[in-house]
Amino acid sequence: LSIALSDGHYLYVNDKLALARTVQTGDIVRVSKGHGRVVSVERTMEEGLYNPQTVDGNIMVDGVQASCYTDALHPLIAHGL
């Protein structure tokens, strides 16, 4: 599995919300069938911006559970909006 997201997006790392920029090889992320180990991390430059919102703040992206929230606003504040 692989996921592409901005470094300011949150995802579940080692069972906690963490910014994508903090993910390291060996971390554990939530996937559609439980948990998976991060085998590599790379930076790329892509065009476009996507930030879908869901009622509970979570979203499954290419089989990896991520958050709809970014570092633009703390997740607890964003969830209350």
Buried (B, 14 or more C-beta within 10 A) or exposed (E): EEBEBBEEBBBBBBEEBBBBEEBEEEBBBBBEEEEBEBEEEEEEEEEEEEEEEEEEBBBEBEEBBBBBBBBEEEBEEBBEE
